[in-house]
Amino acid sequence: MTARKVSESRPRIHEQLAELVVPIETLHQFEGNPNVGDVALIRRSLRRFGQYKPITVNIGTLTGRPNEILAGNHTWQAARQEGWPDIARTLIDVDQQEATGIVAADNRIAELAKRDPEMLAEMLGGLDDLEATGYTEEDLAKLLEDQSPDDAGEDDEDDPVWGVIITCRDEAQQLDLLQKLDAEGLDVRAMVR
């Protein structure tokens, strides 16, 4: 599979990705991906911002499944639904265990991310509009409301911070515990030593 230049009909793939562009129909989805992405939102994002990062594709010499998408399955679906003939991709060549691990990690790591509400409100407030970001004006209003002066001083740097370190037997137990504590409204962070 050789890379091609971005066609004039699809200028929404950013120029810096031009050497990574291939025909979209030469790629295949990862079978058994448990994530169900918001393809409609990704389509809006592609229309608004274009493709600004490549999808990741397994060459497949070790799995027997050539050109299988490991990260970016829903971006690929959205681009196909938009009628794109091409898409930008990076290539790796990994075995089944690595391929499955990459798909699981790509799905889970973003899900576990925490956001700084003040920084998010500042970032969103600096945009002309929130179209295709996944955020609404109501989301921004809620963030700003939560930053109201009534909340000022709650996180004073002089106040003590109480914490607990728990040693888990493995990563699965750690993730399970993180989810339970997060559901309780506690500020939790994972660490490995």
C-alpha positions as CSV (number, residue, x, y, z in Angstrom):
1,M,0.0,0.0,0.0
2,T,1.6,3.2,-1.1
3,A,0.8,6.7,0.2
4,R,-0.8,9.1,-2.2
5,K,-1.1,12.9,-2.3
6,V,-4.2,14.5,-0.9
7,S,-6.6,15.0,-3.8
8,E,-7.9,18.5,-4.6
9,S,-11.5,17.2,-3.9
10,R,-10.6,16.4,-0.3
11,P,-8.6,19.4,1.1
12,R,-9.9,18.6,4.6
13,I,-7.1,16.2,5.3
14,H,-4.5,18.6,6.7
15,E,-1.5,19.2,4.4
16,Q,1.0,17.9,6.9
17,L,-0.6,14.4,6.7
18,A,-0.4,14.3,2.9
19,E,2.3,11.6,2.8
20,L,0.1,9.3,4.9
21,V,-3.0,9.4,2.7
22,V,-4.3,6.1,1.1
23,P,-7.6,5.0,-0.5
24,I,-10.1,4.6,2.3
25,E,-11.5,1.3,0.9
26,T,-8.1,-0.4,1.3
27,L,-8.5,-0.4,5.1
28,H,-10.6,-2.6,7.3
29,Q,-12.1,-2.2,10.8
30,F,-10.9,-4.1,13.8
31,E,-13.4,-6.9,14.3
32,G,-14.7,-7.1,17.8
33,N,-14.1,-3.5,18.9
34,P,-16.3,-3.0,22.0
35,N,-16.4,0.7,21.6
36,V,-19.4,2.3,19.9
37,G,-18.2,5.8,18.9
38,D,-20.3,8.9,18.2
39,V,-19.9,8.7,14.4
40,A,-22.3,11.6,13.8
41,L,-20.2,13.9,16.0
42,I,-17.0,12.7,14.3
43,R,-18.6,13.5,11.0
44,R,-19.4,17.0,12.2
45,S,-15.8,17.3,13.4
46,L,-14.4,16.1,10.1
47,R,-16.6,18.6,8.2
48,R,-15.5,21.5,10.6
49,F,-11.8,20.7,11.3
50,G,-10.9,18.1,8.8
51,Q,-8.6,15.1,9.6
52,Y,-5.9,16.5,11.9
53,K,-4.4,13.2,13.1
54,P,-3.9,9.9,11.3
55,I,-5.6,6.7,12.2
56,T,-3.4,3.8,13.2
57,V,-3.4,0.7,10.9
58,N,-1.8,-2.7,11.5
59,I,0.0,-4.0,8.4
60,G,-1.1,-7.4,9.5
61,T,1.9,-9.7,8.6
62,L,1.7,-11.2,12.1
63,T,-2.1,-11.4,12.3
64,G,-3.0,-12.4,8.8
65,R,-5.5,-9.5,8.6
66,P,-3.9,-6.8,6.4
67,N,-4.6,-3.1,6.8
68,E,-6.7,-3.5,10.0
69,I,-7.5,-0.3,11.9
70,L,-6.4,-0.4,15.5
71,A,-7.1,3.3,16.5
72,G,-9.5,5.4,14.6
73,N,-12.2,2.9,13.6
74,H,-15.0,5.5,14.1
75,T,-13.0,8.2,12.3
76,W,-12.8,5.8,9.3
77,Q,-16.5,5.1,9.5
78,A,-17.3,8.8,9.6
79,A,-15.0,9.6,6.7
80,R,-16.6,6.8,4.6
81,Q,-20.1,8.1,5.4
82,E,-18.9,11.6,4.4
83,G,-17.9,10.1,1.0
84,W,-14.2,10.6,1.5
85,P,-12.1,8.6,-1.0
86,D,-8.9,8.9,1.1
87,I,-7.8,9.0,4.7
88,A,-4.5,9.5,6.4
89,R,-3.0,6.6,8.4
90,T,0.2,5.5,10.2
91,L,1.4,1.9,10.0
92,I,2.6,-0.5,12.6
93,D,3.0,-4.3,12.4
94,V,2.1,-6.1,15.6
95,D,0.8,-9.6,16.6
96,Q,-2.7,-10.4,17.8
97,Q,-1.9,-9.7,21.5
98,E,-0.4,-6.3,20.7
99,A,-3.2,-5.4,18.3
100,T,-5.9,-6.2,20.8
101,G,-4.0,-4.5,23.6
102,I,-3.6,-1.3,21.5
103,V,-7.4,-1.3,20.7
104,A,-8.2,-1.7,24.4
105,A,-5.7,0.9,25.5
106,D,-6.9,3.4,22.9
107,N,-10.5,3.0,24.0
108,R,-9.8,3.1,27.8
109,I,-7.1,5.7,28.3
110,A,-9.2,8.5,26.8
111,E,-12.2,7.4,28.9
112,L,-10.2,7.6,32.1
113,A,-9.0,11.2,31.5
114,K,-9.9,13.9,34.0
115,R,-10.5,17.5,33.0
116,D,-9.5,20.6,34.9
117,P,-12.9,22.5,34.9
118,E,-11.3,25.9,35.1
119,M,-9.0,25.3,32.1
120,L,-11.8,23.7,30.1
121,A,-14.1,26.7,30.8
122,E,-11.3,29.0,29.7
123,M,-10.5,27.0,26.6
124,L,-14.2,26.7,25.5
125,G,-14.9,30.3,26.4
126,G,-12.1,31.4,24.0
127,L,-13.8,29.7,21.0
128,D,-16.1,31.7,18.6
129,D,-18.5,28.7,18.7
130,L,-18.6,25.2,20.0
131,E,-19.7,23.5,16.8
132,A,-18.3,20.0,16.4
133,T,-16.4,20.1,19.7
134,G,-18.8,17.8,21.5
135,Y,-19.6,20.6,24.0
136,T,-22.7,22.7,24.1
137,E,-23.4,26.3,25.3
138,E,-25.2,24.6,28.3
139,D,-22.0,22.7,29.1
140,L,-20.0,25.9,29.1
141,A,-22.6,27.7,31.2
142,K,-22.5,24.9,33.8
143,L,-18.7,25.1,33.9
144,L,-18.8,28.8,34.4
145,E,-21.6,28.5,37.0
146,D,-19.5,26.0,38.9
147,Q,-16.6,28.6,38.9
148,S,-18.8,31.2,40.6
149,P,-17.5,33.3,43.4
150,D,-19.5,31.2,45.9
151,D,-16.9,28.5,45.2
152,A,-13.9,30.7,45.6
153,G,-11.5,29.6,48.3
154,E,-12.7,26.0,48.4
155,D,-9.4,24.8,47.0
156,D,-7.2,27.1,49.0
157,E,-3.6,26.0,48.7
158,D,-3.1,26.4,52.5
159,D,-5.9,23.8,53.2
160,P,-4.6,20.3,53.9
161,V,-5.2,17.6,51.3
162,W,-6.0,14.2,52.7
163,G,-5.1,11.1,50.7
164,V,-4.8,7.4,50.8
165,I,-2.4,5.1,49.0
166,I,-3.8,1.7,48.2
167,T,-1.7,-1.1,46.8
168,C,-3.6,-3.3,44.3
169,R,-2.7,-6.8,43.2
170,D,-3.0,-5.9,39.5
171,E,-4.1,-3.3,37.0
172,A,-7.6,-4.7,36.7
173,Q,-8.2,-4.3,40.5
174,Q,-6.7,-0.8,40.3
175,L,-9.1,0.2,37.4
176,D,-12.1,-1.3,39.3
177,L,-11.2,0.6,42.5
178,L,-10.6,3.8,40.5
179,Q,-14.1,3.6,39.0
180,K,-15.8,2.9,42.4
181,L,-14.0,5.8,44.1
182,D,-14.7,8.1,41.1
183,A,-18.4,7.2,41.3
184,E,-18.3,8.3,45.0
185,G,-17.2,11.8,43.8
186,L,-13.6,11.5,45.0
187,D,-10.6,12.9,43.1
188,V,-8.7,9.8,42.2
189,R,-5.5,9.2,40.2
190,A,-3.8,6.0,39.1
191,M,-0.1,5.5,39.7
192,V,2.4,2.7,39.1
193,R,5.7,2.4,41.0
